[in-house]
Amino acid sequence: MADQGPIEEDELSAERRRDNRTTAVYRPVLLESEGFTGFCLLRNLSPSGMMGIAYAAFAEGEAVSVQFMPGHVVTGHVIWSRDGRIGVQFDHEIDLAASLKSMGSTYVESGLNRAPRLQIDCEGEALMGDSRWKIRIQDISQRGIKTTLRGARPGDEVTVMLPGMEPRKAVVRWARNDQVGLNFIRPIAFEELARWAIYQQSGGDDRLNAAAGCG
């Protein structure tokens, strides 16, 4: 039986009956289109497509790429988008079993299988002891950030303040020259991070501004 395209969640049970290769997944991925890269919560996956929650509006037929994990990027196009959800048809079928196995593995060829990290240029501030520093974020995930922070050492506790986000405590995981990796003591909820990424990149884009405010 030919694979069905990506579907909406309330149709998932019927779709599974038609195609038992459609699998429910609950995993963050990165979704990129022209001029926008953000987080998407993958909800179901088949060899030919996916459905996810992206909190942004996309045009039907719009070209996108999906990063399931570093080194595993699939291209496709949008076949529907509404209420912050998106259906994507892949340009080429994927090996579903292999993809699910890779996403569920602790380690991959490049090392530890980490949560998706969004490359983003964002200024903020950090409190470390009695000092307040200007910082520039280089990438962010639910669990932490990579940034510049002078004088930090592994194990130091830092309070990170980013525009549009509540202050968060973090611990320095690694430090090389003025670059550091910070792990949040309490990871950011997926929805909060996804909407924050949209907020940072909206730049007057009505489709992103509207989506960032949807319930």
MARVEX-552094 format. One line per field, with one value per atom (N, C-alpha, C): residue number from 1; chain; atom name; y, z, x. Coordinates in Angstrom, 2 decimals. Each point is the difference from the previous one (the first is absolute). Layout:
MARVEX-552094
num: (NUM,...)
chaine: (A,...)
atome: (CA,...)
y: (Y,...)
z: (Z,...)
x: (X,...)
This chain:
MARVEX-552094
num: (1,1,1,2,2,2,3,3,3,4,4,4,5,5,5,6,6,6,7,7,7,8,8,8,9,9,9,10,10,10,11,11,11,12,12,12,13,13,13,14,14,14,15,15,15,16,16,16,17,17,17,18,18,18,19,19,19,20,20,20,21,21,21,22,22,22,23,23,23,24,24,24,25,25,25,26,26,26,27,27,27,28,28,28,29,29,29,30,30,30,31,31,31,32,32,32,33,33,33,34,34,34,35,35,35,36,36,36,37,37,37,38,38,38,39,39,39,40,40,40,41,41,41,42,42,42,43,43,43,44,44,44,45,45,45,46,46,46,47,47,47,48,48,48,49,49,49,50,50,50,51,51,51,52,52,52,53,53,53,54,54,54,55,55,55,56,56,56,57,57,57,58,58,58,59,59,59,60,60,60,61,61,61,62,62,62,63,63,63,64,64,64,65,65,65,66,66,66,67,67,67,68,68,68,69,69,69,70,70,70,71,71,71,72,72,72,73,73,73,74,74,74,75,75,75,76,76,76,77,77,77,78,78,78,79,79,79,80,80,80,81,81,81,82,82,82,83,83,83,84,84,84,85,85,85,86,86,86,87,87,87,88,88,88,89,89,89,90,90,90,91,91,91,92,92,92,93,93,93,94,94,94,95,95,95,96,96,96,97,97,97,98,98,98,99,99,99,100,100,100,101,101,101,102,102,102,103,103,103,104,104,104,105,105,105,106,106,106,107,107,107,108,108,108,109,109,109,110,110,110,111,111,111,112,112,112,113,113,113,114,114,114,115,115,115,116,116,116,117,117,117,118,118,118,119,119,119,120,120,120,121,121,121,122,122,122,123,123,123,124,124,124,125,125,125,126,126,126,127,127,127,128,128,128,129,129,129,130,130,130,131,131,131,132,132,132,133,133,133,134,134,134,135,135,135,136,136,136,137,137,137,138,138,138,139,139,139,140,140,140,141,141,141,142,142,142,143,143,143,144,144,144,145,145,145,146,146,146,147,147,147,148,148,148,149,149,149,150,150,150,151,151,151,152,152,152,153,153,153,154,154,154,155,155,155,156,156,156,157,157,157,158,158,158,159,159,159,160,160,160,161,161,161,162,162,162,163,163,163,164,164,164,165,165,165,166,166,166,167,167,167,168,168,168,169,169,169,170,170,170,171,171,171,172,172,172,173,173,173,174,174,174,175,175,175,176,176,176,177,177,177,178,178,178,179,179,179,180,180,180,181,181,181,182,182,182,183,183,183,184,184,184,185,185,185,186,186,186,187,187,187,188,188,188,189,189,189,190,190,190,191,191,191,192,192,192,193,193,193,194,194,194,195,195,195,196,196,196,197,197,197,198,198,198,199,199,199,200,200,200,201,201,201,202,202,202,203,203,203,204,204,204,205,205,205,206,206,206,207,207,207,208,208,208,209,209,209,210,210,210,211,211,211,212,212,212,213,213,213,214,214,214,215,215,215)
chaine: (A,A,A,A,A,A,A,A,A,A,A,A,A,A,A,A,A,A,A,A,A,A,A,A,A,A,A,A,A,A,A,A,A,A,A,A,A,A,A,A,A,A,A,A,A,A,A,A,A,A,A,A,A,A,A,A,A,A,A,A,A,A,A,A,A,A,A,A,A,A,A,A,A,A,A,A,A,A,A,A,A,A,A,A,A,A,A,A,A,A,A,A,A,A,A,A,A,A,A,A,A,A,A,A,A,A,A,A,A,A,A,A,A,A,A,A,A,A,A,A,A,A,A,A,A,A,A,A,A,A,A,A,A,A,A,A,A,A,A,A,A,A,A,A,A,A,A,A,A,A,A,A,A,A,A,A,A,A,A,A,A,A,A,A,A,A,A,A,A,A,A,A,A,A,A,A,A,A,A,A,A,A,A,A,A,A,A,A,A,A,A,A,A,A,A,A,A,A,A,A,A,A,A,A,A,A,A,A,A,A,A,A,A,A,A,A,A,A,A,A,A,A,A,A,A,A,A,A,A,A,A,A,A,A,A,A,A,A,A,A,A,A,A,A,A,A,A,A,A,A,A,A,A,A,A,A,A,A,A,A,A,A,A,A,A,A,A,A,A,A,A,A,A,A,A,A,A,A,A,A,A,A,A,A,A,A,A,A,A,A,A,A,A,A,A,A,A,A,A,A,A,A,A,A,A,A,A,A,A,A,A,A,A,A,A,A,A,A,A,A,A,A,A,A,A,A,A,A,A,A,A,A,A,A,A,A,A,A,A,A,A,A,A,A,A,A,A,A,A,A,A,A,A,A,A,A,A,A,A,A,A,A,A,A,A,A,A,A,A,A,A,A,A,A,A,A,A,A,A,A,A,A,A,A,A,A,A,A,A,A,A,A,A,A,A,A,A,A,A,A,A,A,A,A,A,A,A,A,A,A,A,A,A,A,A,A,A,A,A,A,A,A,A,A,A,A,A,A,A,A,A,A,A,A,A,A,A,A,A,A,A,A,A,A,A,A,A,A,A,A,A,A,A,A,A,A,A,A,A,A,A,A,A,A,A,A,A,A,A,A,A,A,A,A,A,A,A,A,A,A,A,A,A,A,A,A,A,A,A,A,A,A,A,A,A,A,A,A,A,A,A,A,A,A,A,A,A,A,A,A,A,A,A,A,A,A,A,A,A,A,A,A,A,A,A,A,A,A,A,A,A,A,A,A,A,A,A,A,A,A,A,A,A,A,A,A,A,A,A,A,A,A,A,A,A,A,A,A,A,A,A,A,A,A,A,A,A,A,A,A,A,A,A,A,A,A,A,A,A,A,A,A,A,A,A,A,A,A,A,A,A,A,A,A,A,A,A,A,A,A,A,A,A,A,A,A,A,A,A,A,A,A,A,A,A,A,A,A,A,A,A,A,A,A,A,A,A,A,A,A,A,A,A,A,A,A,A,A,A,A,A,A,A,A,A)
atome: (N,CA,C,N,CA,C,N,CA,C,N,CA,C,N,CA,C,N,CA,C,N,CA,C,N,CA,C,N,CA,C,N,CA,C,N,CA,C,N,CA,C,N,CA,C,N,CA,C,N,CA,C,N,CA,C,N,CA,C,N,CA,C,N,CA,C,N,CA,C,N,CA,C,N,CA,C,N,CA,C,N,CA,C,N,CA,C,N,CA,C,N,CA,C,N,CA,C,N,CA,C,N,CA,C,N,CA,C,N,CA,C,N,CA,C,N,CA,C,N,CA,C,N,CA,C,N,CA,C,N,CA,C,N,CA,C,N,CA,C,N,CA,C,N,CA,C,N,CA,C,N,CA,C,N,CA,C,N,CA,C,N,CA,C,N,CA,C,N,CA,C,N,CA,C,N,CA,C,N,CA,C,N,CA,C,N,CA,C,N,CA,C,N,CA,C,N,CA,C,N,CA,C,N,CA,C,N,CA,C,N,CA,C,N,CA,C,N,CA,C,N,CA,C,N,CA,C,N,CA,C,N,CA,C,N,CA,C,N,CA,C,N,CA,C,N,CA,C,N,CA,C,N,CA,C,N,CA,C,N,CA,C,N,CA,C,N,CA,C,N,CA,C,N,CA,C,N,CA,C,N,CA,C,N,CA,C,N,CA,C,N,CA,C,N,CA,C,N,CA,C,N,CA,C,N,CA,C,N,CA,C,N,CA,C,N,CA,C,N,CA,C,N,CA,C,N,CA,C,N,CA,C,N,CA,C,N,CA,C,N,CA,C,N,CA,C,N,CA,C,N,CA,C,N,CA,C,N,CA,C,N,CA,C,N,CA,C,N,CA,C,N,CA,C,N,CA,C,N,CA,C,N,CA,C,N,CA,C,N,CA,C,N,CA,C,N,CA,C,N,CA,C,N,CA,C,N,CA,C,N,CA,C,N,CA,C,N,CA,C,N,CA,C,N,CA,C,N,CA,C,N,CA,C,N,CA,C,N,CA,C,N,CA,C,N,CA,C,N,CA,C,N,CA,C,N,CA,C,N,CA,C,N,CA,C,N,CA,C,N,CA,C,N,CA,C,N,CA,C,N,CA,C,N,CA,C,N,CA,C,N,CA,C,N,CA,C,N,CA,C,N,CA,C,N,CA,C,N,CA,C,N,CA,C,N,CA,C,N,CA,C,N,CA,C,N,CA,C,N,CA,C,N,CA,C,N,CA,C,N,CA,C,N,CA,C,N,CA,C,N,CA,C,N,CA,C,N,CA,C,N,CA,C,N,CA,C,N,CA,C,N,CA,C,N,CA,C,N,CA,C,N,CA,C,N,CA,C,N,CA,C,N,CA,C,N,CA,C,N,CA,C,N,CA,C,N,CA,C,N,CA,C,N,CA,C,N,CA,C,N,CA,C,N,CA,C,N,CA,C,N,CA,C,N,CA,C,N,CA,C,N,CA,C,N,CA,C,N,CA,C,N,CA,C,N,CA,C,N,CA,C,N,CA,C,N,CA,C,N,CA,C,N,CA,C,N,CA,C,N,CA,C,N,CA,C,N,CA,C,N,CA,C,N,CA,C,N,CA,C,N,CA,C,N,CA,C,N,CA,C,N,CA,C,N,CA,C,N,CA,C,N,CA,C,N,CA,C,N,CA,C,N,CA,C,N,CA,C,N,CA,C,N,CA,C,N,CA,C,N,CA,C)
y: (-1.20,1.20,1.24,0.95,1.23,0.77,0.70,0.80,1.14,0.28,1.16,1.22,1.17,1.23,0.32,1.04,0.41,0.41,-0.19,0.13,0.83,0.36,0.68,-1.02,0.44,-0.93,-0.71,0.68,-0.64,-1.04,-0.07,-1.01,-1.11,0.06,-0.91,-1.45,-0.30,-1.39,-0.62,0.74,-0.52,-0.19,0.95,-0.11,-1.22,-0.29,-1.16,-1.29,-0.03,-1.19,-0.18,1.12,-0.08,-0.29,0.52,-0.14,-0.20,-1.24,-0.27,0.48,0.65,0.56,1.45,0.55,1.31,-0.17,0.72,-0.19,1.30,-0.08,1.16,0.26,1.26,0.40,1.26,0.18,1.21,0.49,0.81,0.39,1.35,0.89,1.27,-0.21,0.73,0.04,1.46,0.27,1.35,0.05,1.04,0.20,1.30,-0.07,1.18,0.25,1.26,0.45,1.25,0.61,1.20,1.11,0.43,1.12,-0.38,-1.28,-0.39,-1.39,-0.12,-1.30,-0.05,-1.04,-0.08,-1.44,-0.14,-1.31,-0.51,-1.29,-0.65,-1.27,-0.24,-1.21,-1.08,-0.97,-1.08,-0.87,-0.23,-0.76,-1.32,-0.04,-1.29,0.01,-1.17,-0.13,-1.26,0.13,-1.15,0.11,-1.01,0.10,1.21,0.44,1.05,1.39,0.11,1.33,0.03,1.15,0.20,1.03,-0.04,1.05,0.49,1.33,0.54,1.30,0.45,1.26,1.01,1.07,0.96,1.41,0.29,1.32,1.12,-0.31,1.01,-0.43,0.97,-0.29,-0.14,-0.96,-0.23,-0.09,0.37,-0.04,-1.41,-0.41,-1.29,-0.04,-1.04,-0.14,0.58,0.67,0.62,-1.05,0.22,-0.93,0.12,-1.13,-0.02,-1.10,0.08,-1.11,-0.30,-1.27,-0.45,-0.66,0.53,-0.63,-0.85,-1.31,-0.90,-0.06,0.10,-0.01,0.46,0.41,0.45,-1.04,0.43,-0.89,-0.75,0.16,-0.67,1.06,0.51,1.06,-0.52,0.23,-0.45,1.21,0.08,1.11,-0.44,1.00,-0.30,1.28,-0.09,1.18,-0.10,1.14,0.07,-0.39,-0.91,-0.34,0.55,0.36,0.75,0.65,1.11,0.73,0.77,-0.29,0.74,-0.22,1.02,-0.05,-0.39,0.47,-0.27,-1.38,-0.79,-1.33,-0.03,-1.00,-0.04,-1.44,-0.22,-1.30,0.16,-0.87,0.08,-1.30,0.12,-1.14,0.01,-1.08,-0.07,-0.11,0.56,-0.11,-1.44,-0.72,-1.40,-0.77,-1.23,-0.80,-0.24,-0.09,-0.30,-1.45,-0.53,-1.31,0.22,-0.28,0.34,-0.72,-1.29,-0.77,0.53,0.28,0.50,1.39,0.84,1.35,-0.04,-0.83,-0.12,-0.54,-0.96,-0.57,1.06,0.81,1.04,1.05,0.43,1.03,-0.49,-1.32,-0.54,-0.42,0.08,-0.43,1.06,-0.43,0.93,0.61,-0.80,0.48,-0.15,0.92,-0.07,0.10,-0.03,0.02,1.23,1.16,1.24,0.12,-0.98,0.06,-0.16,0.75,-0.07,0.50,-0.71,0.38,1.06,1.27,1.08,0.52,0.74,0.67,1.03,0.29,0.98,1.35,0.61,1.30,1.00,1.08,1.03,1.03,0.18,1.05,1.34,0.88,1.28,1.07,1.19,1.13,0.89,-0.01,0.72,0.54,1.27,0.59,-0.23,-0.08,-0.14,0.42,-0.37,0.31,-1.24,-0.04,-1.10,0.57,-0.53,0.34,-1.15,0.33,-1.01,0.60,-0.47,0.62,1.41,0.96,1.40,0.73,-0.73,0.63,-0.23,1.01,-0.09,0.18,-0.94,0.00,0.04,0.71,-0.08,-1.29,-0.74,-1.23,-0.01,-0.83,-0.19,-1.50,-0.39,-1.41,-0.46,-1.20,-0.58,-1.15,-0.79,-1.00,-0.30,-0.61,-0.25,-1.29,-0.72,-1.17,0.05,-1.00,-0.03,-0.11,-0.57,-0.29,1.00,0.88,0.93,0.88,0.77,0.93,-0.05,0.45,0.29,1.50,0.60,1.45,0.46,1.30,0.59,0.49,-0.33,0.44,-0.04,1.16,0.11,-0.45,-0.77,-0.37,-1.15,-0.64,-1.10,-1.28,-0.83,-1.29,-1.10,-1.22,-1.10,-0.11,-0.12,-0.10,1.31,1.13,1.30,0.06,0.64,0.20,1.39,0.07,1.24,0.18,1.24,0.30,0.67,-0.62,0.48,0.81,1.17,0.86,0.32,-0.51,0.21,0.77,0.87,0.76,-0.92,0.25,-0.80,-1.31,-0.22,-1.25,0.29,-0.77,0.16,-0.36,0.68,-0.36,-1.48,-0.62,-1.43,-0.24,-0.85,-0.38,-1.12,0.08,-1.00,-0.26,-1.10,-0.37,-0.09,0.53,-0.07,-1.45,-0.55,-1.39,-0.09,0.94,0.06,1.45,0.30,1.36,-0.09,0.69,0.08,1.45,0.61,1.43,0.75,0.79,0.72,-0.68,-1.18,-0.72,-1.05,-0.12,-0.95,-0.73,-1.17,-0.73,0.00,0.48,0.07,-1.00,-0.77,-0.90,0.62,0.14,0.53,-0.97,0.51,-0.85,-0.57,0.80,-0.46,0.21,-1.07,0.16,0.84,0.69,0.81,-0.92,0.28,-0.75,0.19,-1.06,0.08,1.15,0.14,1.05,1.38,0.22,1.30,0.29,-1.00,0.20,0.21,-0.78,0.14,1.38,0.49,1.33,1.09,-0.21,0.98,0.11,-1.14,0.01,0.77,-0.16,0.75,1.49,0.33,1.40,0.64,-0.72,0.55,0.22,-0.85,0.07,0.71,0.42,0.52,1.23,0.98,1.16,0.64,0.02,0.61,-0.95,-1.29,-0.99,-0.32,0.41,-0.17,-1.45,-0.90,-1.41,-0.55,0.48,-0.47,0.70,1.30,0.74,-0.55,-0.30,-0.51,-1.37,-0.85,-1.36,0.00,0.92,0.04,0.30,0.65,0.36,-0.93,-1.03,-0.90,-0.93,-0.46,-0.89,-1.45)
z: (0.00,0.00,0.00,-0.82,-0.06,1.29,0.39,1.22,-0.13,1.08,0.04,0.38,-0.33,0.35,1.46,0.51,1.37,0.33,1.23,0.39,1.25,0.30,1.25,1.10,1.26,1.12,0.18,-0.21,0.23,-1.06,-1.05,-1.03,0.14,1.06,0.12,0.10,0.79,0.18,-1.32,-0.77,-1.29,-0.94,0.05,-0.88,0.34,1.28,0.39,-0.52,-0.01,-0.51,-1.49,-0.71,-1.45,-0.27,0.85,-0.25,1.33,0.33,1.31,0.11,-1.05,0.08,0.48,0.28,0.62,1.51,0.57,1.41,0.77,1.17,0.88,0.64,-0.05,0.55,0.82,1.03,0.81,0.19,-0.97,0.01,-0.68,0.60,-0.67,-1.21,-1.08,-1.17,-0.42,-0.90,-0.54,-1.37,-0.22,-1.27,-0.62,-1.25,-0.67,-1.32,-0.21,-1.29,-0.37,-1.11,-0.41,1.03,0.63,0.93,1.41,0.30,1.34,0.35,1.21,0.57,1.42,0.34,1.33,0.43,1.22,0.55,-0.40,-0.22,-0.34,0.85,0.60,0.78,-0.91,-0.35,-0.88,0.71,-0.66,0.62,-0.71,-1.33,-0.66,-1.24,-0.33,-1.05,-0.81,-1.33,-0.90,-0.99,-0.82,-0.98,-0.93,-0.24,-1.00,0.59,1.32,0.53,1.50,0.52,1.44,0.32,1.25,0.54,1.29,0.21,1.21,0.42,1.19,0.54,-0.11,-0.76,-0.30,0.50,0.41,0.52,-1.01,-1.27,-1.04,-1.21,-0.85,-1.19,-1.21,-0.86,-1.21,-1.19,-1.16,-1.21,-0.58,-0.54,-0.65,-1.17,-0.08,-1.05,0.38,1.15,0.40,0.27,-0.53,0.19,1.42,0.64,1.35,0.10,1.04,0.35,1.47,0.35,1.36,0.50,1.11,0.62,1.17,-0.18,1.07,1.07,-0.43,0.88,-0.84,0.63,-0.80,-1.04,-1.24,-1.08,-0.64,0.52,-0.58,-0.34,-1.23,-0.48,-1.21,0.01,-1.09,-0.59,-1.32,-0.66,-0.39,-0.14,-0.39,-0.28,0.01,-0.22,0.86,0.32,0.85,-0.81,0.55,-0.69,0.74,1.28,0.71,1.24,0.42,1.18,0.59,1.25,0.67,1.51,0.75,1.46,0.61,-0.61,0.54,-0.31,-0.78,-0.37,-1.49,-0.35,-1.37,-0.48,-1.26,-0.64,-1.10,-0.02,-0.96,-0.79,-1.31,-0.89,-0.36,0.26,-0.30,-1.51,-0.46,-1.41,-0.36,0.96,-0.21,1.27,-0.17,1.17,0.88,1.31,0.94,0.47,0.56,0.64,1.41,0.19,1.26,1.18,-0.13,1.11,0.39,-1.01,0.29,0.63,-0.49,0.55,1.47,0.30,1.38,0.91,-0.49,0.79,0.28,-1.03,0.20,0.98,-0.12,0.90,1.44,0.17,1.35,0.61,-0.78,0.50,0.89,0.97,0.89,-0.73,-0.86,-0.71,-1.51,-0.77,-1.45,-0.45,-1.31,-0.51,0.47,0.11,0.40,1.50,0.78,1.44,0.69,1.09,0.75,-0.83,0.01,-0.74,0.81,-0.30,0.80,-0.60,0.83,-0.49,-1.06,-0.94,-1.05,0.60,-0.61,0.45,-1.14,0.32,-0.99,-0.03,-1.18,-0.17,-0.03,0.91,0.08,0.56,-0.53,0.46,0.87,1.30,0.93,1.15,0.34,1.14,1.28,1.11,1.30,1.09,1.22,1.13,0.88,0.76,0.94,1.33,1.08,1.34,0.51,0.40,0.53,1.24,1.17,1.24,0.10,0.22,0.09,-1.32,-1.06,-1.30,-0.97,-0.81,-1.06,-1.34,-0.91,-1.27,-1.16,-1.06,-1.27,-0.69,-0.54,-0.70,-1.37,-0.89,-1.32,-0.21,-0.14,-0.16,-1.41,-0.09,-1.29,-0.38,0.98,-0.25,1.30,-0.15,1.17,-0.21,1.08,0.01,1.28,0.21,1.23,1.22,-0.17,1.14,0.23,-0.97,0.23,-1.18,0.14,-1.03,-0.16,-1.16,-0.23,-0.14,0.73,0.01,0.31,0.05,0.42,1.43,0.86,1.40,0.58,0.21,0.45,1.45,0.25,1.36,0.59,-0.76,0.54,0.03,1.01,0.13,0.19,-0.44,0.18,1.45,0.19,1.34,0.54,-0.61,0.44,-0.26,0.90,-0.20,-0.56,-1.00,-0.74,-0.12,0.08,-0.32,-1.36,-0.94,-1.38,-0.19,-0.59,-0.28,-1.49,-0.68,-1.43,-0.24,-1.02,-0.29,-0.33,0.66,-0.27,0.75,0.95,0.76,1.46,0.90,1.42,0.30,0.98,0.37,0.36,-0.39,0.27,0.58,1.00,0.58,-0.82,-0.12,-0.78,0.65,-0.41,0.49,-1.19,0.16,-1.06,-0.17,-1.18,-0.28,-0.55,-0.87,-0.54,-0.32,-0.04,-0.29,-0.78,-1.14,-0.84,-0.42,0.50,-0.19,0.54,-0.82,0.47,-0.39,-0.62,-0.37,1.06,0.31,1.02,-0.43,0.56,-0.14,1.34,0.03,1.23,-0.04,1.05,0.15,0.94,-0.46,0.88,1.13,1.21,1.13,-0.20,-0.55,-0.34,-1.50,-0.79,-1.46,-0.38,-1.14,-0.50,-0.58,0.32,-0.59,-1.52,-0.75,-1.45,-0.57,0.42,-0.56,0.26,1.21,0.32,-0.91,-0.20,-0.85,-1.45,-0.49,-1.39,-0.26,0.91,-0.17,0.14,0.89,0.16,-1.28,-0.63,-1.26,-1.07,-0.05,-0.97,0.32,1.27,0.44,-0.42,0.16,-0.33,-1.50,-0.80,-1.45,-0.75,0.72,-0.69,-0.84,0.55,-0.77,-0.82,0.53,-0.75,-0.93,-0.01,-0.86,0.62,-0.67,0.56,0.29,-0.87,0.19,1.28,0.32,1.20,1.23,-0.10,1.13,0.39,-0.99,0.28,0.61,-0.54,0.51,1.41,0.30,1.33,1.05,-0.36,0.97,0.03,-0.85,-0.04,1.19,0.39,1.15,-0.42)
x: (0.85,-0.85,0.88,-0.33,0.79,-0.13,1.09,-0.04,-0.98,-0.69,-0.86,0.82,-0.46,0.71,-0.19,0.68,-0.12,-1.43,-0.38,-1.39,-0.14,-1.23,-0.29,-0.19,0.23,0.02,-1.33,-1.13,-1.29,-0.30,0.82,-0.17,1.04,0.80,1.13,-0.41,-1.03,-0.42,-0.44,-0.82,-0.44,1.18,0.93,1.17,0.83,0.15,0.78,-0.64,-1.33,-0.67,0.28,0.12,0.27,1.47,0.88,1.44,0.70,0.33,0.59,1.44,0.48,1.34,-0.01,-1.17,-0.07,0.18,0.97,0.36,-0.16,-0.61,-0.10,1.36,0.42,1.30,-0.21,0.77,-0.08,1.42,0.47,1.41,0.19,0.80,0.29,0.90,-0.28,0.86,0.13,0.92,0.15,-0.66,-0.78,-0.71,0.49,0.43,0.56,-0.70,-0.36,-0.51,0.77,-0.34,0.73,-0.22,1.07,-0.07,-0.41,-0.20,-0.43,0.50,0.53,0.35,-0.54,-0.74,-0.57,-0.21,-0.51,-0.25,-1.37,-0.07,-1.27,-0.08,-1.17,-0.18,-0.59,0.81,-0.41,-1.03,-1.15,-1.07,-0.27,0.12,-0.07,0.88,0.49,1.01,-0.28,0.11,-0.10,1.16,0.23,1.08,-0.15,-1.24,-0.22,-0.25,-0.19,-0.29,-0.14,-0.38,-0.10,-1.07,-0.46,-0.85,0.64,-0.01,0.60,-0.67,0.37,-0.48,1.13,-0.23,1.07,-0.29,-1.23,-0.38,0.22,0.05,0.16,-0.82,-0.34,-0.79,0.92,-0.30,0.79,-0.94,0.51,-0.80,0.00,-1.14,-0.08,0.97,0.79,1.00,1.36,0.11,1.25,1.07,1.19,1.11,0.54,0.27,0.54,1.03,0.82,0.87,-0.19,0.14,-0.21,1.28,0.54,1.17,-0.47,0.03,-0.40,1.08,1.24,1.16,1.18,1.11,1.15,0.41,0.10,0.39,-1.16,-1.21,-1.16,-1.04,0.09,-0.89,-0.77,-1.31,-0.88,-0.70,-0.06,-0.69,-1.42,-0.87,-1.37,-0.75,-1.33,-0.82,-1.27,-0.56,-1.18,-1.23,-0.81,-1.25,-1.21,0.16,-1.04,0.62,-0.60,0.48,-1.17,-0.33,-1.07,0.08,-0.43,-0.04,1.33,1.10,1.32,0.54,-0.74,0.45,0.35,0.82,0.48,0.12,-0.35,0.19,1.04,0.98,1.10,0.08,0.09,0.25,1.47,0.71,1.43,0.23,1.11,0.36,0.36,0.58,0.37,-0.34,-0.48,-0.35,1.22,-0.26,1.07,-0.16,1.08,-0.04,-0.55,-1.27,-0.66,0.64,0.24,0.56,1.38,0.83,1.34,-0.04,-0.94,-0.12,-0.43,-0.99,-0.48,1.10,0.77,1.09,1.06,0.35,1.02,-0.48,-1.26,-0.52,-0.07,-0.17,-0.10,1.32,1.08,1.31,0.63,0.75,0.72,1.18,0.65,1.17,-0.20,0.61,0.00,1.46,0.22,1.37,0.78,-0.70,0.68,0.18,-0.52,0.14,-1.35,-0.20,-1.24,-1.16,-1.11,-1.20,-0.75,0.26,-0.57,-1.30,-0.73,-1.21,0.37,-0.90,0.30,0.41,0.99,0.49,-0.22,-0.68,-0.31,1.12,0.62,1.00,-0.74,0.34,-0.70,0.93,-0.09,0.82,-0.88,0.27,-0.87,0.84,-0.20,0.68,-0.79,0.71,-0.63,0.96,-0.34,0.86,0.13,1.09,0.23,0.49,-0.54,0.46,0.85,1.23,0.91,0.65,-0.42,0.45,-0.54,0.89,-0.41,0.16,0.34,0.29,-1.15,-0.26,-0.99,0.72,-0.21,0.71,-0.99,0.39,-0.71,0.45,-0.95,0.34,-0.67,0.51,-0.60,-0.20,-1.27,-0.34,0.36,0.58,0.35,-0.93,-0.41,-1.03,-0.73,-1.19,-0.84,-0.79,-0.23,-0.87,-0.81,-0.83,-0.78,0.90,1.17,0.86,1.12,0.27,1.09,0.32,1.08,0.43,1.52,0.43,1.42,0.10,0.94,0.08,1.42,0.17,1.27,-0.15,0.96,-0.05,1.41,0.55,1.38,0.15,1.05,0.36,-0.77,-0.89,-0.79,0.81,-0.28,0.66,-1.04,0.32,-0.95,-0.45,-1.31,-0.55,-0.55,0.37,-0.53,-1.50,-0.72,-1.44,-0.24,-0.87,-0.27,-1.51,-0.46,-1.39,-0.03,-0.73,-0.07,-1.28,0.13,-1.15,-0.04,-1.02,-0.17,-1.29,-0.02,-1.22,-1.16,-1.14,-1.18,-0.06,0.92,0.04,0.28,-0.61,0.26,1.46,0.64,1.37,0.10,1.11,0.18,1.39,0.04,1.29,0.62,1.32,0.73,1.36,0.60,1.33,0.94,1.22,1.00,0.44,-0.24,0.38,1.41,0.35,1.35,0.35,1.30,0.46,1.30,0.03,1.20,0.18,1.07,0.23,-1.22,-0.68,-1.19,-1.30,0.08,-1.21,-0.32,-1.30,-0.42,-1.26,-0.19,-1.24,-0.70,-1.24,-0.77,-1.14,-0.16,-1.14,-1.00,-1.25,-1.04,-0.28,-0.14,-0.35,-1.40,-0.89,-1.35,-0.19,-0.07,-0.13,-1.21,0.10,-1.10,-1.07,-1.25,-1.10,0.03,-0.35,0.10,-0.81,-1.25,-0.85,0.59,0.51,0.60,1.19,0.85,1.18,-0.40,-0.97,-0.43,-0.57,-0.84,-0.59,1.06,0.96,1.08,0.83,0.29,0.76,-0.74,-1.33,-0.81,0.06,-0.14,0.07,1.31,1.10,1.31,0.17,-0.64,0.21,-1.12,-1.06,-1.18,0.34,0.67,0.45,-1.09,-1.23,-1.09,-0.71,0.40,-0.66,-1.36,-1.07,-1.34,-0.35,0.43,-0.37,0.64,1.22,0.66,-0.53,-0.24,-0.56,-1.36,-0.83,-1.34,0.09,0.88,0.13,0.56,0.91,0.60,-1.03,-1.08,-1.00,-1.20,0.01,-1.16,0.02,-1.22,-0.09,0.16)
